[in-house]
Amino acid sequence: MNDPQELTMEVLRARMRAAGVTIAETRLAMVRKLLDDALAPVRRLDARTIKTVEPAVTFAPVQEARHE
């Protein structure tokens, strides 16, 4: 585990606690590897090369008057 971005068992356990997920101790190594592999493409991205866009427009629901 020389890669500083590689997911450690401590980080995995912290994420599990935060998410409220229970995984058998015997499965943790497999889950760590799968999650590490799944995150690899995201970690390779250079966020500085991604074009920024304007913030998304949000709409607040308006209470319409009912005509009964």
C-alpha positions as CSV (number, residue, x, y, z in Angstrom):
1,M,0.0,0.0,0.0
2,N,2.5,2.6,-1.2
3,D,-0.1,4.7,-3.0
4,P,-1.2,7.5,-0.7
5,Q,-4.7,7.5,-2.3
6,E,-5.1,3.7,-1.7
7,L,-8.0,2.9,0.6
8,T,-6.7,1.6,4.0
9,M,-8.6,-0.7,6.2
10,E,-9.0,2.1,8.8
11,V,-10.6,4.4,6.2
12,L,-12.8,1.6,5.0
13,R,-14.0,0.9,8.6
14,A,-14.6,4.6,9.1
15,R,-16.7,4.8,5.9
16,M,-18.7,1.7,7.0
17,R,-19.4,3.3,10.4
18,A,-20.5,6.6,8.7
19,A,-22.8,4.7,6.4
20,G,-24.1,2.4,9.0
21,V,-23.1,-0.6,7.0
22,T,-22.0,-3.9,8.5
23,I,-19.6,-6.2,6.6
24,A,-18.1,-9.4,7.9
25,E,-14.5,-9.1,8.9
26,T,-13.6,-11.9,6.5
27,R,-14.9,-9.8,3.6
28,L,-13.2,-6.5,4.4
29,A,-10.1,-7.2,2.3
30,M,-12.3,-8.0,-0.7
31,V,-14.5,-4.9,-0.2
32,R,-11.5,-2.7,0.2
33,K,-10.0,-3.9,-3.1
34,L,-13.3,-3.6,-5.0
35,L,-13.9,-0.1,-3.6
36,D,-10.3,0.9,-4.3
37,D,-10.6,-0.3,-7.9
38,A,-13.9,1.4,-8.4
39,L,-12.5,4.8,-7.2
40,A,-9.3,4.5,-9.3
41,P,-10.7,6.3,-12.4
42,V,-12.1,9.1,-10.3
43,R,-8.7,9.5,-8.6
44,R,-7.0,9.7,-11.9
45,L,-9.1,12.7,-13.0
46,D,-7.4,16.1,-12.9
47,A,-10.2,18.4,-11.7
48,R,-8.3,21.4,-13.1
49,T,-8.9,20.2,-16.6
50,I,-12.7,20.0,-16.2
51,K,-14.6,22.9,-17.6
52,T,-16.6,24.7,-14.9
53,V,-20.2,25.5,-15.5
54,E,-22.6,27.9,-13.9
55,P,-24.4,26.6,-10.9
56,A,-27.6,24.7,-11.6
57,V,-30.8,26.6,-11.4
58,T,-33.0,25.6,-8.5
59,F,-36.7,26.1,-8.3
60,A,-38.7,26.7,-5.2
61,P,-42.2,25.3,-5.3
62,V,-44.8,28.0,-5.3
63,Q,-48.0,27.5,-3.5
64,E,-50.8,28.1,-6.1
65,A,-54.1,29.4,-5.0
66,R,-56.9,26.8,-5.3
67,H,-60.1,27.9,-7.0
68,E,-62.8,25.7,-5.6
